Amino acid sequence: KDQILGGELLIHVLRFDKEGGEDHTSDTYIEFASQVQDDIGGCLNSDLHSIAEADSDLFLRLIPHVFRRYEDYTLGNPDIMQTLMQTLGPLELFDWDRRIISDEVIVFKERHISNIIKASASWGVDEQQSLWHLFSSTVSANPELLRRDLLFILEAIDFDDCVEQVHCLLDLLRQHIPTPQIIRSFMIYMDERSLDNSSSPALLLLSLIRHWSTSIGSKRLTEILADLIRERFIVETREQLSYPFPDPAEKTTLAPPTKKITSPGVVRRWLEFFQEAGERVPSLSDDGLLQQSASDVSAMWSLEAQSA
C-alpha cells in the first residue's frame, strides 16, 4: 500500500512541477519517503520500479525529472540505473543518446561512475551494453570525465570474471584520442597491483596501443610513451585524484605516495613493456626515444638519491 501511495505521490509531484508548480513540492515526496523507510534512495528505487513495471513509457518520461530533482538520491544508485537499463529499448536508447549529448539530461557524475560499473558486473549483457552506451555518450559530451576518472573506472572493473565490462571499456577507449592521462591511469593501476604483462589490464593496454598507433600515428604515440617514462607520474597523478572515492558517503581519500620519483625498476618494466608493444606493432616507431627516456629517469633518480 505504501509503495502504491509513494508511486502515485511521486507522479503527482513531478507532474505538478512540470506544469509550473512551486519548487517546495519536491519536499512532499521526501517527507513521505522518510516516514516510510529511512533509505530515501531505496524508497525511490521501489516506487520507480513499480512505475516501470506498470507503465514503461511513463517511467521513461518521469526519470529525467527524477534525476534532476532528486539527484543526491538517484545519480549513482545502481538499482535505479539497472531499472532504467532494463526499460530502455533500441529506439529509446538512441533518444537518450541525443538528450545526453545535448545536455538535456544528466545520467552520470564523476564521483558515481565507478559505483555503478562495479555493481553492473552482475547485470545481464544487454543491460551492461546499454549502460556503457549511455556512458559513451556522456564521455562524448564531456571528454574530461574519462581522463579524470579512468583510474577509478579501472579499479571498479572485474577483469577476471566480467568479460563484457572489459570489451565495453576497450570499445569506449578506441573511440578517443589517447592522452598521457589515459595511458598513465593504466600504468598506475598496474604498478599498484604489481601486475605482469600477461594480465588482462596489460593486454587491454597493448590492444589499445596497437589501435592508437594507427589512429594518431606511430610517431606521436611514441612521443607520448617516451614522455610517460620520463615524467614523475606517480606523485603528480595520485595527488590530483585524491578526492573521496568513489562513494560520497566514504570520506577517506587515497593514500599519499611514498616515492618522490619513479624507481629504476619501474622504469625498466615500462621500457620493456613499450618496447614489446613496438615488436608486436610494427608501425610503432621508437628511434631511441623510449631508451633515452629511461636513461633520463635513471639519471634523475641517481641525483635524487645523492641529495637525500
Stockholm file with secondary structure:
# STOCKHOLM 1.0

chainA/1-308         KDQILGGELLIHVLRFDKEGGEDHTSDTYIEFASQVQDDIGGCLNSDLHSIAEADSDLFLRLIPHVFRRYEDYTLGNPDIMQTLMQTLGPLELFDWDRRIISDEVIVFKERHISNIIKASASWGVDEQQSLWHLFSSTVSANPELLRRDLLFILEAIDFDDCVEQVHCLLDLLRQHIPTPQIIRSFMIYMDERSLDNSSSPALLLLSLIRHWSTSIGSKRLTEILADLIRERFIVETREQLSYPFPDPAEKTTLAPPTKKITSPGVVRRWLEFFQEAGERVPSLSDDGLLQQSASDVSAMWSLEAQSA
#=GR chainA/1-308 SS CHHHHHHHHHHHHHHHHHTTCCGGGHHHHHHHHHHHCSCHHHHHHHHHHHHHHHCHHHHHHHHHHHHHHTHHHHTTCHHHHHHHHHHCCHHHHHHHHHHHHTTSCCCCCTTTHHHHHHHGGGSCHHHHHHHHHHHHHHHHHCHHHHHHHHHHHHHHSCTTTCHHHHHHHHHHHHTSCCCHHHHHHHHHHHHHTTCCTTSHHHHHHHHHHHHHHHHTCHHHHHHHHHHHHHSCHHHHHHHHTCSCCSCTTCCCCCCCCSCSSCCHHHHHHHHHHHHHHHHHCTTCCCTTHHHHHHHHHHHHHHHHHHHC
#=GC SS_cons         CHHHHHHHHHHHHHHHHHTTCCGGGHHHHHHHHHHHCSCHHHHHHHHHHHHHHHCHHHHHHHHHHHHHHTHHHHTTCHHHHHHHHHHCCHHHHHHHHHHHHTTSCCCCCTTTHHHHHHHGGGSCHHHHHHHHHHHHHHHHHCHHHHHHHHHHHHHHSCTTTCHHHHHHHHHHHHTSCCCHHHHHHHHHHHHHTTCCTTSHHHHHHHHHHHHHHHHTCHHHHHHHHHHHHHSCHHHHHHHHTCSCCSCTTCCCCCCCCSCSSCCHHHHHHHHHHHHHHHHHCTTCCCTTHHHHHHHHHHHHHHHHHHHC
//
